[in-house]
Amino acid sequence: MFHFESLGPVVRVGDVNARVGLKPDYIVCDALVQDCDTHVYNPDTPSVRASKDLVSNTRGSRLLDLCKATNMHIANGRLYHDFVVGGYTYYCRNLSSTIDYLILKESDFSCIRNFRICNFNNCSDHASLCFELNANQSYVTIDEHNSEHVGTRYKWNNEKRDTFRSGIIAKLPPV
């Protein structure tokens, strides 16, 4: 994770089978120690998170420890449409829970737009995490006629969805 952080924002998303309830993903009462170098250490900022799932488990504790160690935060229950709701992401006959998460640094929350937990469907017992990733990138290009920054914008083209999917499947190891 630390390697990829040097390349840009890191976003973790998916099913981690961890239930965190309303336990904090930051260090509570985190404050600067007088002798601490403030250029290296940034204390965690307390941030409220909504969740319908109030249960936590051992895997949830491990996930929260990972968040605290890497200064990453759970976006579920904090951003956009899920801010008040904190909806469930898993459903079976006798249980609803939240075990699918979008996790990133709080400073990178601006990279995410329109985060929400989508409706359940017949294809899965998990609800999709739906969001837009602000992936605008500016690259420095060398042009022999003039040197200037050229902006590149990536936009999803739904007509090329199957081609994209086939390309990913082709790279999977044989089963």
LUMTOR-198506 format. One record per residue: x, y, z of N, C-alpha, C, O, CB in turn; residue in three letters. Coordinates in pm, whole numbers, padded with zeros to 5 digits, always signed. Glycine has a CB too. Example, Ala and Ser with C-alpha at 12.3 -4.5 7.8 and 13.67 -1.06 7.14 Angstrom:
2
+01319-00569+00780+01230-00450+00780+01320-00330+00780+01424-00332+00846+01131-00447+00905ALA;+01285-00225+00708+01367-00106+00714+01290+00003+00787+01341+00114+00804+01408-00060+00572SER;
//
This chain:
175
+00081-00118+00000+00000+00000+00000+00087+00126+00000+00059+00222-00072-00093-00001+00119MET;+00192+00125+00081+00277+00242+00090+00348+00268-00042+00372+00383-00079+00379+00226+00202PHE;+00382+00161-00113+00446+00178-00244+00351+00251-00339+00392+00346-00405+00486+00040-00303HIS;+00226+00208-00347+00131+00268-00439+00093+00410-00398+00058+00492-00483+00007+00183-00447PHE;+00099+00440-00268+00072+00575-00220+00168+00675-00281+00132+00791-00303+00080+00580-00069GLU;+00291+00632-00307+00388+00723-00367+00353+00756-00511+00404+00852-00567+00528+00662-00360SER;+00265+00676-00572+00225+00699-00711+00097+00781-00723+00069+00837-00829+00207+00566-00781LEU;+00020+00789-00614-00105+00865-00616-00201+00811-00512-00165+00724-00432-00169+00860-00754GLY;-00323+00863-00513-00422+00818-00413-00450+00668-00422-00460+00613-00532-00552+00896-00430PRO;-00462+00604-00307-00492+00461-00299-00636+00447-00253-00677+00506-00153-00394+00386-00202VAL;-00714+00368-00326-00853+00343-00293-00872+00192-00281-00841+00118-00374-00951+00404-00400VAL;-00921+00148-00166-00951+00005-00146-01102-00007-00145-01170+00068-00074-00888-00051-00013ARG;-01155-00100-00221-01300-00116-00227-01334-00263-00243-01268-00335-00317-01361-00033-00343VAL;-01437-00307-00172-01484-00443-00190-01527-00511-00062-01537-00449+00044-01379-00524-00255GLY;-01551-00640-00075-01597-00726+00034-01477-00768+00117-01388-00838+00067-01674-00849-00021ASP;-01474-00728+00243-01364-00767+00331-01412-00855+00446-01335-00889+00536-01293-00644+00385VAL;-01542-00891+00444-01600-00977+00548-01568-00929+00689-01541-01010+00778-01551-01119+00531ASN;-01569-00800+00709-01541-00741+00840-01657-00651+00880-01707-00573+00799-01408-00661+00837ALA;-01698-00664+01004-01804-00578+01057-01743-00485+01161-01685-00530+01259-01922-00663+01119ARG;-01755-00355+01138-01693-00258+01227-01794-00182+01313-01755-00110+01404-01612-00160+01146VAL;-01922-00197+01284-02023-00124+01360-01997+00025+01352-01971+00078+01244-02025-00170+01506GLY;-02004+00092+01465-01977+00237+01471-01843+00267+01538-01816+00381+01576-02089+00308+01547LEU;-01759+00163+01552-01628+00186+01613-01545+00278+01524-01555+00271+01401-01554+00051+01637LYS;-01462+00363+01584-01385+00460+01504-01272+00395+01426-01210+00299+01471-01329+00568+01595PRO;-01247+00450+01308-01135+00406+01224-01018+00503+01235-00930+00506+01149-01179+00393+01077ASP;-01018+00581+01341-00912+00678+01369-00873+00662+01516-00945+00600+01594-00957+00825+01337TYR;-00760+00718+01552-00714+00709+01690-00788+00815+01772-00776+00934+01746-00558+00730+01699ILE;-00864+00769+01869-00942+00858+01955-00847+00936+02045-00748+00882+02093-01046+00778+02039VAL;-00878+01061+02068-00795+01148+02154-00653+01159+02102-00558+01170+02180-00793+01096+02298CYS;-00637+01157+01972-00506+01169+01910-00468+01318+01910-00539+01400+01852-00505+01110+01765ASP;-00359+01350+01973-00314+01489+01978-00163+01492+01964-00094+01393+01991-00360+01558+02109ALA;-00116+01604+01924+00029+01618+01910+00097+01617+02046+00052+01682+02140+00064+01746+01836LEU;+00204+01543+02054+00288+01545+02172+00384+01661+02153+00431+01686+02042+00365+01406+02193VAL;+00413+01732+02259+00493+01853+02251+00624+01834+02175+00664+01922+02098+00521+01904+02388GLN;+00692+01722+02196+00823+01700+02135+00814+01633+01998+00917+01601+01939+00908+01616+02227ASP;+00695+01613+01947+00676+01543+01821+00700+01637+01703+00659+01753+01707+00534+01483+01813CYS;+00764+01589+01601+00790+01667+01480+00660+01679+01401+00614+01580+01344+00903+01602+01394ASP;+00603+01795+01395+00473+01814+01330+00479+01801+01178+00375+01787+01114+00418+01950+01366THR;+00598+01804+01120+00608+01788+00975+00590+01642+00934+00553+01613+00819+00744+01839+00926HIS;+00614+01551+01025+00604+01410+00995+00471+01351+01042+00416+01263+00976+00719+01336+01060VAL;+00421+01400+01155+00303+01339+01215+00181+01430+01206+00187+01547+01246+00331+01304+01360TYR;+00073+01377+01154-00054+01449+01150-00153+01372+01237-00181+01256+01209-00107+01466+01003ASN;-00206+01435+01340-00303+01363+01425-00432+01338+01350-00470+01413+01261-00331+01443+01553PRO;-00500+01229+01388-00627+01195+01326-00734+01296+01366-00734+01347+01479-00671+01052+01366ASP;-00823+01325+01274-00935+01413+01299-01058+01327+01323-01095+01248+01236-00957+01513+01181THR;-01123+01341+01439-01245+01263+01463-01351+01295+01358-01372+01411+01324-01300+01291+01605PRO;-01415+01193+01308-01513+01210+01202-01626+01108+01222-01601+00988+01228-01448+01193+01061SER;-01748+01156+01233-01865+01071+01257-01897+00990+01131-01886+01039+01019-01987+01156+01300VAL;-01938+00865+01152-01976+00777+01043-02111+00713+01077-02128+00661+01187-01868+00668+01017ARG;-02205+00716+00983-02336+00652+01004-02327+00505+00965-02251+00468+00875-02446+00724+00921ALA;-02404+00420+01032-02412+00278+00996-02536+00216+01057-02566+00236+01175-02286+00202+01042SER;-02609+00141+00974-02722+00063+01026-02672-00060+01101-02737-00109+01193-02817+00021+00912LYS;-02555-00110+01060-02495-00228+01122-02417-00184+01246-02314-00119+01235-02402-00304+01021ASP;-02466-00221+01362-02404-00179+01488-02313-00285+01546-02254-00265+01652-02511-00144+01589LEU;-02300-00399+01477-02221-00512+01526-02078-00501+01475-02055-00457+01362-02283-00648+01482VAL;-01983-00541+01558-01844-00550+01513-01793-00690+01544-01846-00759+01631-01754-00441+01583SER;-01689-00731+01471-01631-00863+01494-01478-00854+01489-01423-00746+01473-01684-00966+01389ASN;-01412-00967+01503-01265-00970+01506-01205-00917+01377-01109-00840+01379-01215-01112+01533THR;-01261-00958+01264-01210-00906+01137-01230-00756+01128-01148-00684+01070-01279-00976+01018ARG;-01340-00708+01185-01365-00564+01188-01258-00492+01269-01212-00385+01230-01502-00536+01247GLY;-01219-00551+01382-01113-00490+01465-00982-00484+01387-00909-00386+01396-01094-00570+01596SER;-00953-00589+01311-00830-00590+01229-00837-00483+01120-00737-00416+01091-00809-00729+01165ARG;-00954-00468+01059-00970-00366+00956-00952-00227+01016-00885-00142+00957-01109-00377+00889LEU;-01009-00203+01132-00993-00074+01199-00848-00048+01236-00800+00065+01226-01082-00066+01324LEU;-00776-00152+01279-00633-00138+01309-00555-00100+01183-00465-00017+01188-00577-00269+01369ASP;-00591-00162+01071-00526-00129+00944-00554+00017+00907-00463+00088+00864-00576-00223+00833LEU;-00677+00060+00924-00712+00200+00894-00630+00295+00980-00577+00395+00930-00863+00224+00918CYS;-00619+00266+01108-00544+00352+01199-00395+00354+01164-00331+00459+01171-00563+00306+01344LYS;-00341+00240+01128-00198+00230+01096-00163+00300+00965-00051+00348+00948-00156+00084+01089ALA;-00258+00306+00872-00230+00364+00740-00296+00500+00720-00285+00560+00613-00276+00269+00632THR;-00365+00549+00824-00436+00677+00817-00541+00677+00705-00564+00779+00640-00336+00791+00796ASN;-00604+00561+00685-00711+00551+00586-00844+00545+00662-00849+00508+00779-00693+00425+00493MET;-00951+00584+00593-01081+00592+00658-01189+00527+00573-01180+00524+00450-01117+00737+00687HIS;-01290+00476+00640-01403+00413+00574-01495+00524+00522-01538+00610+00598-01480+00316+00671ILE;-01524+00521+00393-01611+00623+00333-01759+00591+00357-01842+00682+00359-01584+00635+00183ALA;-01793+00462+00375-01932+00424+00401-01985+00506+00518-01920+00517+00622-01943+00271+00430ASN;-02101+00562+00501-02163+00638+00609-02106+00777+00628-02143+00847+00722-02151+00564+00735GLY;-02015+00818+00539-01954+00950+00551-01974+01037+00428-01971+01160+00438-01807+00936+00578ARG;-01993+00975+00314-01996+01054+00190-02132+01050+00121-02198+00947+00118-01890+01003+00095LEU;-02171+01160+00066-02285+01177-00023-02412+01108+00024-02458+01134+00135-02251+01127-00158TYR;-02468+01021-00059-02597+00960-00031-02593+00866+00089-02698+00838+00148-02644+00884-00153HIS;-02477+00818+00126-02467+00723+00237-02436+00793+00369-02424+00727+00472-02358+00620+00207ASP;-02424+00926+00367-02386+01001+00486-02483+00982+00602-02441+00966+00717-02375+01148+00452PHE;-02612+00983+00574-02713+00969+00678-02754+00823+00695-02785+00779+00805-02836+01054+00646VAL;-02754+00749+00586-02808+00613+00585-02713+00511+00646-02750+00439+00738-02841+00572+00445VAL;-02590+00503+00595-02497+00399+00640-02554+00261+00616-02562+00179+00707-02465+00416+00789GLY;-02593+00236+00492-02670+00117+00457-02598-00016+00465-02475-00023+00472-02721+00133+00324GLY;-02678-00121+00462-02627-00258+00460-02571-00291+00322-02618-00239+00221-02738-00359+00499TYR;-02470-00377+00319-02412-00419+00192-02425-00569+00168-02394-00618+00060-02266-00380+00186THR;-02472-00643+00269-02487-00788+00256-02622-00828+00315-02663-00777+00420-02370-00865+00328TYR;-02690-00919+00247-02820-00964+00294-02835-01114+00270-02810-01162+00160-02934-00885+00225TYR;-02876-01185+00372-02918-01325+00357-03045-01342+00438-03091-01247+00501-02804-01426+00404CYS;-03103-01460+00439-03232-01483+00501-03243-01429+00643-03342-01362+00676-03260-01629+00503ARG;-03145-01455+00728-03157-01415+00867-03063-01302+00908-03051-01274+01027-03132-01533+00954ASN;-02995-01236+00814-02895-01139+00853-02876-01030+00748-02872-01057+00628-02763-01208+00879LEU;-02864-00909+00794-02819-00797+00711-02697-00738+00780-02696-00724+00902-02933-00688+00689SER;-02596-00702+00703-02475-00646+00763-02403-00558+00663-02438-00552+00545-02382-00758+00813SER;-02303-00489+00712-02216-00408+00627-02078-00472+00631-02010-00468+00734-02212-00257+00674THR;-02037-00530+00518-01905-00595+00510-01829-00554+00384-01717-00600+00360-01921-00747+00513ILE;-01889-00468+00303-01824-00415+00182-01794-00268+00207-01881-00194+00254-01915-00434+00054ASP;-01674-00227+00177-01632-00091+00213-01556-00022+00101-01493-00085+00016-01548-00094+00339TYR;-01563+00109+00105-01475+00197+00028-01385+00263+00130-01433+00333+00220-01557+00303-00059LEU;-01253+00242+00117-01157+00290+00216-01048+00371+00145-00990+00326+00046-01094+00172+00296ILE;-01022+00490+00198-00918+00576+00143-00881+00683+00244-00946+00696+00348-00964+00640+00010LEU;-00777+00758+00215-00737+00866+00305-00842+00976+00299-00902+01003+00195-00597+00922+00267LYS;-00863+01040+00414-00962+01148+00419-00926+01260+00322-01015+01322+00264-00973+01204+00563GLU;-00799+01285+00304-00756+01389+00209-00790+01352+00065-00790+01439-00022-00606+01413+00222SER;-00819+01225+00039-00855+01180-00096-01006+01166-00115-01051+01125-00222-00788+01048-00126ASP;-01086+01200-00013-01232+01193-00027-01279+01276-00146-01381+01245-00206-01301+01242+00102PHE;-01205+01381-00180-01244+01467-00292-01233+01394-00427-01287+01441-00527-01157+01594-00295SER;-01163+01280-00430-01152+01200-00554-01281+01122-00581-01300+01070-00691-01033+01104-00545CYS;-01367+01112-00481-01489+01032-00491-01609+01124-00506-01623+01223-00433-01506+00941-00366ILE;-01694+01091-00601-01819+01166-00620-01936+01069-00618-01926+00956-00666-01817+01248-00753ARG;-02047+01115-00563-02175+01042-00565-02169+00901-00507-02226+00809-00564-02224+01033-00706ASN;-02101+00884-00395-02092+00752-00332-02229+00712-00276-02297+00792-00212-01986+00753-00219PHE;-02268+00588-00301-02392+00534-00246-02384+00381-00248-02307+00322-00323-02517+00584-00327ARG;-02466+00321-00164-02481+00175-00168-02603+00148-00253-02714+00192-00221-02495+00113-00022ILE;-02584+00075-00362-02693+00051-00457-02789-00055-00403-02762-00121-00303-02636+00006-00593CYS;-02901-00068-00470-03002-00166-00429-02952-00308-00453-02870-00333-00541-03134-00142-00505ASN;-03002-00400-00372-02972-00542-00392-03043-00588-00519-03145-00532-00559-03017-00627-00269PHE;-02987-00691-00584-03051-00748-00702-03046-00901-00694-02992-00956-00598-02981-00698-00833ASN;-03102-00967-00793-03110-01114-00792-02976-01183-00817-02965-01304-00795-03209-01159-00896ASN;-02876-01110-00863-02750-01172-00902-02653-01192-00786-02558-01269-00798-02684-01088-01007CYS;-02675-01124-00673-02579-01132-00564-02647-01104-00431-02751-01038-00425-02463-01034-00586SER;-02588-01156-00324-02638-01124-00190-02567-01001-00135-02586-00964-00019-02619-01245-00096ASP;-02485-00936-00218-02417-00812-00182-02475-00697-00264-02512-00715-00380-02264-00823-00205HIS;-02484-00581-00203-02521-00460-00275-02393-00398-00330-02289-00399-00263-02600-00359-00182ALA;-02400-00345-00448-02283-00281-00508-02254-00148-00439-02346-00077-00398-02303-00259-00659SER;-02128-00115-00428-02087+00018-00385-02072+00099-00512-01988+00067-00597-01954+00015-00299LEU;-02150+00202-00525-02151+00281-00649-02093+00419-00621-02131+00486-00525-02295+00293-00707CYS;-02000+00460-00705-01940+00592-00691-01871+00629-00820-01844+00544-00905-01840+00596-00572PHE;-01844+00755-00833-01768+00805-00946-01629+00840-00894-01614+00902-00788-01837+00930-01013GLU;-01531+00799-00968-01393+00828-00932-01345+00944-01016-01342+00936-01139-01302+00703-00952LEU;-01308+01051-00951-01257+01167-01021-01114+01135-01062-01021+01154-00984-01263+01296-00933ASN;-01096+01087-01184-00966+01038-01229-00902+01132-01329-00827+01089-01416-00980+00901-01289ALA;-00931+01260-01318-00867+01355-01407-00718+01358-01375-00681+01374-01259-00930+01497-01395ASN;-00636+01345-01474-00492+01344-01453-00427+01445-01546-00466+01457-01663-00434+01203-01476GLN;-00332+01514-01497-00253+01602-01582-00114+01542-01594-00054+01503-01493-00247+01748-01525SER;-00064+01534-01713+00068+01478-01736+00155+01583-01803+00108+01662-01885+00060+01349-01822TYR;+00279+01581-01767+00373+01670-01835+00418+01597-01960+00469+01485-01951+00495+01710-01743VAL;+00401+01659-02074+00446+01596-02198+00554+01681-02260+00556+01803-02246+00327+01576-02296THR;+00643+01617-02328+00750+01688-02397+00707+01698-02543+00694+01598-02613+00890+01615-02382ILE;+00688+01819-02586+00651+01845-02725+00770+01918-02786+00816+02018-02731+00516+01930-02737ASP;+00819+01869-02898+00939+01930-02954+00916+02074-02999+01012+02150-03012+00988+01849-03070GLU;+00791+02114-03023+00762+02251-03066+00742+02344-02946+00785+02460-02950+00637+02253-03155HIS;+00678+02296-02840+00663+02376-02719+00639+02282-02601+00575+02178-02615+00546+02478-02733ASN;+00691+02319-02488+00673+02237-02367+00556+02295-02287+00562+02409-02242+00804+02233-02281SER;+00453+02215-02272+00340+02260-02191+00270+02139-02130+00289+02026-02174+00240+02343-02276GLU;+00191+02166-02028+00115+02060-01961-00008+02026-02045-00081+02115-02088+00075+02101-01817HIS;-00028+01900-02065-00145+01855-02139-00233+01777-02043-00187+01683-01979-00105+01768-02263VAL;-00360+01816-02031-00453+01745-01942-00518+01630-02015-00557+01642-02131-00560+01842-01888GLY;-00529+01520-01949-00596+01403-02003-00713+01370-01914-00698+01366-01792-00500+01281-02015THR;-00829+01348-01971-00946+01313-01892-00994+01175-01935-01011+01148-02054-01059+01419-01909ARG;-01015+01089-01837-01064+00955-01863-01213+00953-01838-01260+00998-01734-00992+00849-01775TYR;-01288+00901-01934-01432+00892-01918-01476+00753-01960-01436+00703-02065-01505+01002-02001LYS;-01561+00691-01877-01610+00557-01905-01697+00559-02028-01785+00645-02042-01688+00501-01785TRP;-01673+00464-02118-01755+00448-02237-01827+00315-02224-01766+00209-02239-01669+00455-02369ASN;-01956+00319-02197-02033+00197-02172-02037+00105-02293-02056-00016-02277-02174+00234-02130ASN;-02021+00159-02414-02021+00076-02535-01899-00016-02541-01902-00118-02610-02026+00166-02660GLU;-01793+00019-02470-01671-00061-02470-01659-00147-02345-01552-00202-02317-01548+00029-02483LYS;-01768-00160-02269-01768-00237-02144-01725-00382-02166-01640-00433-02093-01906-00233-02081ARG;-01783-00449-02267-01752-00590-02291-01607-00610-02333-01545-00709-02295-01846-00646-02397ASP;-01553-00518-02411-01413-00526-02452-01322-00512-02331-01225-00586-02316-01380-00418-02556THR;-01353-00416-02244-01277-00395-02122-01282-00520-02035-01179-00567-01985-01330-00274-02044PHE;-01401-00574-02016-01421-00693-01933-01344-00814-01990-01279-00887-01915-01572-00727-01922ARG;-01351-00834-02121-01279-00945-02186-01129-00932-02165-01060-01032-02143-01311-00950-02336SER;-01078-00808-02172-00936-00785-02151-00891-00823-02012-00784-00880-01993-00902-00640-02177GLY;-00974-00792-01912-00941-00827-01774-00948-00978-01755-00858-01037-01694-01037-00757-01676ILE;-01053-01041-01807-01068-01186-01794-00954-01259-01861-00908-01362-01810-01201-01231-01854ILE;-00907-01209-01974-00797-01274-02047-00667-01275-01965-00581-01361-01986-00773-01203-02181ALA;-00652-01180-01872-00531-01172-01791-00537-01256-01665-00437-01268-01594-00505-01030-01754LYS;-00651-01315-01636-00666-01400-01518-00592-01532-01536-00586-01585-01647-00815-01427-01489LEU;-00535-01584-01427-00467-01713-01440-00571-01824-01462-00684-01814-01415-00383-01743-01313PRO;-00532-01930-01534-00625-02040-01559-00666-02108-01428-00586-02119-01335-00563-02142-01654PRO;-00791-02153-01424-00843-02218-01304-00818-02366-01307-00855-02437-01214-00992-02193-01288VAL;
//
